[in-house]
Amino acid sequence: MPGEIRIIAGLWRGRKIVVPNMPALRPTTDQVRETLFNWLSNDIVGARCLDCYAGSGALGFESLSRGAREVVMLDHAKVVVEQLKKTAQALNTQAANIHQFTFLKDKMTFPPFDIVFVDPPFAEDLCVKTAAFLESQCLLMPNALIYLEHSTPLAATDLPANWTLLKTKKTGQVAYHLAQRQGP
């Protein structure tokens, strides 16, 4: 049976998002999203965002609700992609660009992003690999902000050399970070 989460703020504040019932799907909690979007408050309006492992769509739809210009949402599971498209339709937005995509395997051809969300299934340990992939695919603007969610705290040495860890927090079983890419 599917669950629901709510959009916290912005245009769609209080609207509910249906979350498919899948074992590895772990929507970012309200508390963590509130902290994240406080961190991004000066940067989200007008930003092009990439949600690498979109899952419930909580981060992507929250971004759009708070003024992001566009969010590309990627997920490998067909049922998740179909639900994300239904949610975008229910919210009447064309700013959610949703694709079925296997991260780290498929080549990406998108222009660089301002903000990227990396919240993969914890069991697969993909944060560090995804960070390297984002760099290798030239998917980041020079000063892009990258949000990373993991089961354990990441160290600066886990990330590409041109990334700076700006913020790190741990809540329950979740460690989350905001990094910034430096340079061209």
N, C-alpha and C positions, 0 to 999 in steps of 0.2 A: 504494500500500500504506500503510495507516495506521501511525502510530508510537505510542509510549507515553511518558508522563511519570509520575513518581511523586509521591504526596502526601508532603510532607517530615515533618510532625509532627502530633500530636494523635491523635484517635480512629482515623483511617484511615492512620496513618503506614505508609509503605512500600507502600500499595495503588497499583496502576497505573491510569492513566486512558488510554483509547484516544483518540488524536488523529487525526481524519480527515485524509487527504492532500489538502490544498487549498493552492494557491500562496500566498495572502496570510496563511495561518494560521501564526502565529509564537508558540508558547507561551512564556510568561515562564520564564526559566531558573531552575534550583534556586537559584543564587547570588543572583539578584535577589529571588526569592520569600523566601528566608531573611532578607535585609536588610529587605524590606518588612514581613514579619510580626514581626520584632524591633521595628520602628518602631511597629507596631500592637498589640504585646503587651498593653498596658494597656487597650485599647479594644475588642478583637475579641469577647470573651466577652459574649454576650447582644445583640450588635449586629444591626441590620437592615442588610443590605448590598445594593448594586446593582452588578452586573457588566455594564457597558454593552455591551461587545463581547466576549461570553463566550468565543468561540472554543473552545479546548480545555477550558475550565472549570477550569483550574489555579488561578486566583485564587479563584473561587467555592467550589470543593470544598475547597481548603485552608482557607478561612475557616470553613466548616462543620466541618471536622475539628478546628479549633482553638477551637470553641465559639460561633460566630456563631449567632444564633437563627434567622435566615432569610436566604437569598440569592436575589434575583431575578436571573436570568441571561437576557440578551437577545442574540440574534444574528439577522442577516437571512437566513443560509443555512439552508435546510431540512435538509440533510444534517448540519450542525453541531447544530442543535436536536434532531434525532432522536438523535444520539450523546450529547448532554448528558442527554437523558431516559433513555437506556439506562444511562448511568453512574450517575445518581441511583437508578435501580432496582437496579443491582448493589450500590450502597452502602446500599441499604435506607433511604433518607432521603426524607421528605416536606417537608423544610425548603428544598429547592431548587425554586424557582418559575420554570419555564423557559418562555420565549415566543419565537416568531419575531416579530421586530420590526425595522423599519428606522429606525435612530436618526436624529434630526434631521428626520425627515419625519412620523412618526406622533406623535399627541398622547399624553402619558403621564398615567395616572390613578392612580398609586400614591401612598400616603402617603409623607412624607419619610423619607429614609434617614440612618443614622448614618455609614456608610462607603460610598464609591463608588469603583469601579475603572474607570478610563478608559484602555484599552489598545487603541486602534483600529489597523487596518492602517496602517503608516507611509506608504505611497504616497498615501493619501487625505488626509493632513494634517488630521485631524479633532479633535485635542486641544483647541485653543482654541475651536472652534465648539461642541464638546460641553460645555465648561465654561460657556459662555454659555447653552446650551440647558438645562442642569441648573438654573441660576438662574431662567431665564424660566418654567420649568415648576414651580417651587416644590418641587423634589424633594429638598431638603437640609434636615436639621435645623439649628438655629441654629449649632451648633459642629461640624458634620459634617467628617469627614476625607475628603479626595479624593486618590486615588493616580492619577498621570498618567504614562504611559510614551510616549516619543516618540523619534524618531531623533536629535534635537538638543535641547540644554538649552532649557528654557522660562524666560522672565524673569517676574518678578512682574507686569510691565505687560501680559503676554499673558493674564492671568487676570482674572476679575471683580474690581472694586475692593475688594469686601469679603472677598476671599480673601487669606490670608497664606501664603507659601511657607515651610514649616517645614524641609524637608530636600530636598537635591538630590544625586544621584550619577550618575556615568556609568561604564558597564561595557561595553567593546567598542563595539558599534554602538547601544547603548541608553542613553538618558538617562532617569532616572526621578526622580519628585518626590512629595513628600507636602505637600499644602496643607490649610489649615483655613479653613472658612467662619467669618466673624465676624458675630454679630448675628442679628436675627430674620429 
